C-alpha cells in the first residue's frame, strides 16, 4: 500500500488516507452565510476522495472577517447550510473539518478579484480592525484598534461559541487558525505584538492568547474529536518568529491536548522574502514532528502524488494538505491512487471513468 493511502486514526476519527483539503478562502458569502457554491466546492473534494475536507477560514465574528465575502459562524443562523454541507461530505466517506479564524489587523479588505485593498472603516462594507498592537500591516493601511482586556475576553468567547456552533453543524475536526498574519499569529510574533502586559513581551506571554483560545474551545469541543492548530512556522524575517519558536510552541500545544499542528509559514510581514519552491514548508513539519512527537501536517506547493507519498513514507509529516492543486483537480486523491498503483473505491456514478 502507498503510504499516502494508509489510514490514520486520531482520537475517535479514522481518516481513510493522509490527503487533506487545505482551507481555501472562497470570498463567496454574504453576511457570513454558506451557500451552494460552498456545497459544491467542498462536496466535490469529498467525492474526489480526500480524507478530510476543511472549510475556508471561517470567521468567529463579523469583525474577524478578512473581507465582506468571508464565510462565518458567528450566529446560529449560519448553522443550517453548514449542516447540509457536512452531511454531504460525510455521506461520501470524508470527514468534515472547519477552520475557525479571526483576521485581526488584516480584516476589512476587498475580495482578491476586486484588488484586495483595505476598505477604510468609514467606507461602505468597511470596519475597524483589531490587533494586539495599533500597528497596521502596511504603512498605507488604517491602524487597527489595540485590543484591551475586555476585547481579548470577547475573542476567546467568540471562538468558544463558534466551536459550539461547529459541533451543531456536524463538523468533526476543528482547526484553529494561528497563521498567515491573522490575529493569533499577530499575538505570538514579536514583530506585530508590542504589548507590555501579560499578552506581550516574553514568548510565554505572546503565546498566551492561543493557549487561552485553545482552552476555551476545549470546554465545548468533545474529547473524542480532533483539534488542530495551523501556525506560521517562521516569519521569514529577522527578529521575528522562528522555527525553533514553533517547536517550543508545538511541545506546549501537545501538552494542552492539540492533536496536530498544520505547519505553514509567513503572512505577517508584507516585505518578507519567502523561498518558494515545491514543498518549501515541509521541513517545518518534519522538525516539529521529530522534536516534539506531535502529529504534523505538511503544506506548500505539494502537487504530485509521488511527492506527497514520499513526505509520508519518509516520516516528514503525518498528513499532507493541498490547496491550489485541489483547485486544479478536485479528484487528486483518485488520480494519485492510480499513479501510485493503489486501489480505491470510486463513487458509483464515476466508475465508468475509472482509469
N, C-alpha and C positions, 0 to 999 in steps of 0.2 A: 504494500500500500504506500502511495506517495504520502510523505509526511504532512503535506498541506491538507490532506483529506483524513487525517486521523482525528477522531473525536476528542473533545476536551470538556471535562466536567468541572464547573465552578459552582460550588455550593450545590443547590438542587437542580441547576440548569445544565443540561448536556447540549453542547454545540456540536453539530454534525461534522464540521470541518473547522479550519483555522482562518477562514476568509470572512472579513467583516466589512460591511459598507460603512465607510467613514462619514461622519456628519458633514453635510454639504449644504450651505445656505442656498435656498431657492428664491428668496425675496418675492414670494408669490402669495402672501397672506394679506388680508385686510383685517385690521384690529386684532391681529394675532391668530385668527381662525385658520385651521387647516381646511383644505378643500379638495376637489377631485384631482387637482394637479399632484398634491402630496400622496393621495391614494395610489395614483398610477405610478408616480416616480418611485415611491418606496415599495409598493407592491410588486412592481416588475423586477426589482432586485431580489425579492424573496422568491419569486418564480424562477429567477436565474440561478438560485442555489446557494446564496450567501447564508452562512450560519447565523449571523447577527446583522440586523439592519437597524442602524442608529439614525434617528431623525437629525435634521439640521439643528444648530444651536437654537434652543427653544427658550424664549425669554421668560424669566420668572417674574418680571414686572414690565409694565408698559415702558417705563423709562430705561429699562435694561435692554431694549432692542438696539441692534446695530442700525436698523433702518425701519421706516414705517411698514415695510413689507415682510418683516420677520414673523416667523411662527412664534406663538406664545402659549403659555399655560398659567397665566396669572388670574384666571377667573374660571368658575365652574362651567360656564357655557362652552369653554374650549374642549371639554372632555368628550362630548358626543361624537364628533367627527374623528377625533384621535382614536376612540374605541373602535370605530369601524375599520380604521387602518390597521390597528394591532390585531384585530380579529382576522383580517385578510392575511397578514404576514404569518400568523401562527397556523392558519389553515394550510399554508404551503410549506410548512416544515422549517421555517426560520424563526428566530427569536426577535421580538421587537424591543429595541432599546431607545432611550431618549437622552439627549444631551441637554442638561439644564445649564442656563447661561445668563450672565449679566455682562453687558458690553462695557460698562464703566465709561471712561473718557472717550471711547471710540463709538459711542452711541450717537443717534440723531444724524445719520448720513443718508444721502440718496442711494438708491439701488445702483449696482455697478453699471447697468446699461444706460443710466442717466448721469453718469460721470463719477458717482461715488463720493462727491464732496460733502463736507459737513453742512447740515441745514441749521442755520442760526436759530437760536431759541425764540427770536421774535418773528420768525418767518412761518408760513403755513407748513404744517406737518413737522415742525421742529420743536425741540425741547432742550432744556439744560442738562448736560451730562453730569455724572457723579464719578468721583475718583478718590483715592487715598490722599492725594495732594492736588492743589489747584494748579496743575501743570497740563497744558494741552498736549496732544500727541504731536502736532506740528505747530510751528510758530504762527501760522496763518489761521489757526482754529480758535474758537472761543474757549476760554479756560473753563474747566469743569468746576463744580462745587465740591469743596473738600468735605468729605463725609464726617459728621460728628458722631458721637456715641449712639444717639438715637437713630441716626441713619444707618449705622452698622447693624444695630439690632433689627431694623426693618429688613435689611438684606438677608440676614440669617432666617428671619421669619418667612420671607418670600421664598427662599429655597425650600424650606420645610413644607410650606403649603403647596408648592409646586410638586414636591415628591409625593404628597398625599394624592394630588390630582393624577399624577402619572400612574400611581397604583390603580386608581379607579378607572383609568383609561386603558388598562390592560398591559402596560409595559412590564417587562421582567428584568430589565437591566437599566440602571441609571449611570450616566457618565457626567461627572461634574466638570464643567469647562473651566480649567485653570490655565489656559494657554493663550497665545496669539495676541497678547497685549490687552486682553479684556480684564474685567475688574479684579478677579482673584490674582491673575498674573501681575497686574499693576501693584497689588499689595506686596507680593513676595519679591519683586525685583527692586533693588536699591536705586535703579535709575528713575523709577516713577513714584517711589514712596519716600518722601522726605519728612514723614511724621516724627514727632518726638514723644508720642505717648506709647502705650503698650502695644500698639499696632505698627510701630515703626522703629527704625534703628537696627537692632540686632536681627540676626537670622531667625531666632525664636519668635521675636515679635512680628516680623514680616510674614511669617507663615501662619500666624495665629488665625487670621480670618478663614483661610482654607480649612484649618483643623476644626474651627467652630462651626463652619457650614457643614462639614462632614458629620459632626456630632448631631447637629440639628436634623439633618436628613436621616441619619440612622435611628432617630427617635420614632420615625414613622415608616421607614422602609423595612420590609420583612428581612429577618436574618438569613432566610434561605435564598434570597435573591442577590445577585452580584451587584457590587458598587464599584465603578471605575472612576479614575480621575485622569483627565488629559492635562499634561503640563507642557510648557515650553522648556525643553531641557537646557537650553542656553539662550542668552540674549544676542549672541554673536557680536558682542560689543564689550570693549574693555571697561572694567568696573561694574559690569552687570552680573546678572545671574549666570551661574556656570554649571557644567555637567556634574562637578563634584557637589555643588549645592543640591542638584537634583537627586543625586544618590543619597545624600543625607536626608532629604525630604522623603524619598521613597521608603527608606527604613522606618521613618516615623509613621507614614501612611499605612504601611503594612501592620505595624503595631496597633494602629487605630481601626483596623478592620477593612481597609481598602483591599480589594481583590486583585486589581490590575491597574498598572499605570500605562497610559497611552502616551508614547514619547514623541511629541512633536517638538518644534523649536521656533524661536523668533517671534516677530509680530509686535514687539513693544518699542522698537526703535526704528523710526522711519528711514534712517540712513544706514542701517546695518548691512554689512556685506555678507550675504549668505551663499556658500559654495554649492550651488545647485548642481546635482548630478544624480543619476539613478541610485536610489537607496541611501541618499546622503544623511538621513537621520537614523539609520539602522544601528549605528554604533552606540547611540544613546540607549536604545532598548537593550542592547547586549550588555552595556556597562551596568545599568541598573539591575538587570536580571542576575548577573554574576555577583555583584557586590552586595545585594540585599536579599536575594531569593524571592522577591516578589514577581508575580507574573507580569510580563510586559507585552505591549503591542508596538509593532514597527510600522511606520508610516512615512511616506515621502518618495514620490516618483518610483513606486513599485508597480511595474506594468506587465511583466512577463511571468507566466506560470513557473518556469524553471527558477527564476529569480526568487519568487515567493516561496517555493518549495525549499530552496537552499537555506533561506532565512530560518525556517522552522527546523529543518534537518540538522543544521549546524548549531542550533541552540542559541541563536542570536535573539530570538523572541519567541513568544508562545502563540501569538496571532499576528496576522498582517491586516492592516486597514488600508483599503483602496478608496480613492475619491475620484480623481479625474478619469482613471481607467474604467470605473463603473459608469461614468457619464458616457464614455465612448461605447461601452459594451455592458449592458445590464446583465448579460449572461456569461460574464467572465468565468465564474466557477465551472459552468458546463464546458466551456472551451478549455479551461485549464485541465479539467479531468480528462478530456480527450487527448490533449497534448502529453499528459503525464501517464497515459495508459491506465487511468483509473475509472472503474465503473461507478456511475452514479445514476440515480433514478431521475429521469426526465419527467416533467409534467406530462400526463397522458395526452393532453392536447398538442404537445410538441414532439411526440415520439417519432412521428414520420420525418422530422427534420434532423433526427439524430445522425451524427457523423458515422 
